[in-house]
Amino acid sequence: MRNFDLNLLRALRALLEKRDVQAAAMHIGVPSTAMDAMLTRLREALCDPLLIQSTNGTVVTERAKLIAEGVERIFEELDRLLAPSR
């Protein structure tokens, strides 16, 4: 994971929350084509499809659910570290 682009974490977080490329793109303010490219990069880097289309809509894979938990912890820690000192 040394070469993992940490900028993709925001995209991953949005994709797993919104379960839709266009909605995730709007959420973080990038074009949907850019978000689609980020999803492709994430899938390759994490060796998992992350999101799968089913008859009931988009489904998050089990691996993506585990990754999402870790990503949320990372963002919580960043929020804590970057909060103004009191």
C-alpha positions in Angstrom: 0.0 0.0 0.0 3.0 2.3 -0.1 1.9 3.7 -3.4 -1.8 4.1 -2.5 -3.1 7.6 -3.3 -4.5 8.8 -0.1 -6.6 11.4 -2.0 -8.7 8.5 -3.1 -10.0 8.1 0.5 -12.4 11.0 0.1 -13.7 9.4 -3.1 -14.0 6.0 -1.5 -15.9 7.4 1.5 -18.4 9.2 -0.8 -18.8 6.2 -3.1 -19.6 3.9 -0.2 -21.9 6.4 1.4 -23.8 7.4 -1.7 -23.6 4.1 -3.6 -23.7 6.0 -6.8 -20.9 7.5 -8.9 -22.8 10.6 -9.9 -24.0 11.3 -6.4 -20.6 10.7 -4.9 -19.0 13.0 -7.5 -21.5 15.8 -6.6 -20.9 15.2 -2.9 -17.1 15.9 -3.2 -17.3 18.3 -6.1 -15.7 16.5 -8.9 -17.0 15.6 -12.4 -18.6 12.1 -12.6 -16.0 11.1 -15.2 -13.3 11.8 -12.6 -15.2 9.8 -9.9 -15.6 6.9 -12.3 -11.9 6.9 -12.9 -11.3 7.1 -9.1 -13.6 4.1 -8.6 -11.6 2.2 -11.2 -8.3 3.0 -9.4 -9.8 2.0 -6.1 -11.0 -1.3 -7.4 -7.6 -2.0 -8.8 -5.7 -0.9 -5.7 -8.0 -2.8 -3.3 -8.5 -5.8 -5.5 -12.3 -5.7 -4.9 -15.2 -4.4 -7.0 -16.4 -2.4 -3.9 -19.8 -1.6 -5.5 -21.9 -4.2 -7.4 -25.1 -3.6 -9.3 -27.9 -5.9 -8.4 -31.6 -6.2 -9.1 -32.1 -4.3 -5.8 -29.8 -1.5 -6.6 -26.1 -1.0 -5.8 -24.6 -3.3 -3.1 -21.5 -2.7 -1.1 -19.2 -5.7 -1.0 -18.2 -7.3 2.3 -14.6 -6.2 1.9 -15.8 -2.6 1.1 -17.8 -2.6 4.3 -14.7 -3.6 6.3 -12.6 -0.9 4.5 -15.3 1.7 5.1 -15.1 1.1 8.9 -11.3 1.8 8.7 -11.8 4.8 6.5 -14.3 6.3 8.9 -11.8 5.9 11.8 -9.1 7.6 9.7 -11.4 10.6 9.0 -12.4 10.8 12.7 -8.8 10.8 13.8 -7.9 13.5 11.2 -10.8 15.6 12.4 -9.5 15.2 16.0 -5.9 16.0 15.0 -6.8 19.0 12.9 -9.3 20.5 15.3 -8.3 23.9 16.7 -6.4 23.7 20.0 -8.3 24.9 23.1 
